[in-house]
Amino acid sequence: MGFSNQLLNGKTIMVTGAGKGIGRACALLAAQCGAYVIAVARTESDLLQLQKDSTELSGTIETWSEDVTKASFHQRLKGLSELHGLINNVGTNRVAKMTEQADDDVDAVLDLNIKSLYRCAKAALIPMQKSGGSIVNMSSQMGFVGSPGRTLYCASKHGVEGLSKAMAVELAADNIRVNTVAPTFVLTPMTEPMFENPQFKKFVFDMIPMQKLASTEDVANACVFLLSDLSAMVTGTCIKVDGGWTAR
Ligand SMILES: NC(=O)c1ccc[n+]([C@@H]2O[C@H](COP(=O)([O-])OP(=O)(O)OC[C@H]3O[C@@H](n4cnc5c(N)ncnc54)[C@H](OP(=O)(O)O)[C@@H]3O)[C@@H](O)[C@H]2O)c1
């Protein structure tokens, strides 16, 4: 076994938030490596486009137009006959100084980034029980450091790091591995508006020793490695795709 377009042959992999950005790149790469991918997002037009763009790939993409916060989605996920991998990718950010942060934002960010991620992982354990699996929780470099205007987001991603380590310890006996991927800034619909501010752009490039943003493919590569048997002995850890931001 090695790096090849058959790396994920025979595996069923769910990617949440697969309509845009990082999740879309993960779904396409997993299908390129032979997986049967279940791509989840709410916007049907994004999912249709994803399916169109995957027709030449060796794997298959099935789409689920679902909201990952809903109990009905968790029930549907529990009903799968088998699942070998989950990229728990949905997440959000509400950038503001603590003194200006709306109280609703505290719930919105923690509910989606922690509670919903936890519930999706919990539901995935049922179809993973049969043959074990690999869960990749999408973190961020902000799961390791602080940054102005991002205290709430940092709290949520530090939570994802802690949760993932604890899950790895608890689930190892069930042959379920749990890791995170922690990207630096990636241009996606979530971050594009941020980079319209030249001061912010300069701040980001000054903070990244490699002086470039990560691409969605950079992040997908790390995720696919963690889903595959190439990482069979890797659990409870993080792959930082951050160009050195957190190494300073
Ligand atoms: N972009 C970055 O710079 C960066 C850096 C570090 C970490 N991250 C993390 O990477 C993850 C993905 O970020 P991104 O920038 O790719 O995000 P994005 O561009 O905003 O895309 C998010 C995807 O998730 C879907 N989604 C959102 N809420 C959903 C829900 N409740 N149920 C189902 N699908 C939902 C969206 O589609 P619908 O709205 O149609 O459902 C969309 O397809 C997040 O966890 C983020 O914190 C991003």
The ligand as a Gaussian input file, in Angstrom:
#p B3LYP/6-31G(d) Opt

LIG

0 1
 N      -10.970000      28.989000       5.564000
 C      -10.023000      29.085000       6.480000
 O       -9.142000      29.965000       6.438000
 C       -9.977000      28.107000       7.616000
 C       -8.818000      28.060000       8.400000
 C       -8.762000      27.161000       9.458000
 C       -9.836000      26.326000       9.716000
 N      -10.961000      26.410000       8.940000
 C      -12.070000      25.508000       9.268000
 O      -12.355000      24.707000       8.136000
 C      -13.758000      24.394000       8.108000
 C      -14.339000      24.751000       6.742000
 O      -14.099000      26.122000       6.500000
 P      -14.344000      26.790000       5.061000
 O      -13.594000      28.067000       5.091000
 O      -14.127000      25.807000       3.995000
 O      -15.916000      27.122000       5.202000
 P      -16.946000      27.671000       4.115000
 O      -16.248000      28.173000       2.918000
 O      -17.834000      28.601000       4.884000
 O      -17.764000      26.354000       3.698000
 C      -18.514000      25.715000       4.677000
 C      -19.317000      24.574000       4.088000
 O      -20.087000      24.013000       5.160000
 C      -21.456000      24.001000       4.826000
 N      -22.245000      24.184000       6.049000
 C      -22.229000      25.244000       6.880000
 N      -23.112000      25.058000       7.880000
 C      -23.681000      23.831000       7.666000
 C      -24.666000      23.077000       8.344000
 N      -25.249000      23.543000       9.469000
 N      -25.002000      21.868000       7.861000
 C      -24.427000      21.382000       6.733000
 N      -23.478000      22.061000       6.035000
 C      -23.122000      23.269000       6.504000
 C      -21.608000      25.142000       3.826000
 O      -22.674000      24.957000       2.942000
 P      -24.197000      25.359000       3.233000
 O      -24.170000      26.723000       3.847000
 O      -24.818000      25.277000       1.896000
 O      -24.716000      24.305000       4.164000
 C      -20.303000      25.014000       3.040000
 O      -20.443000      24.015000       2.049000
 C      -14.372000      25.117000       9.299000
 O      -14.447000      24.239000      10.395000
 C      -13.357000      26.223000       9.579000
 O      -13.399000      26.650000      10.928000
 C      -11.052000      27.264000       7.890000

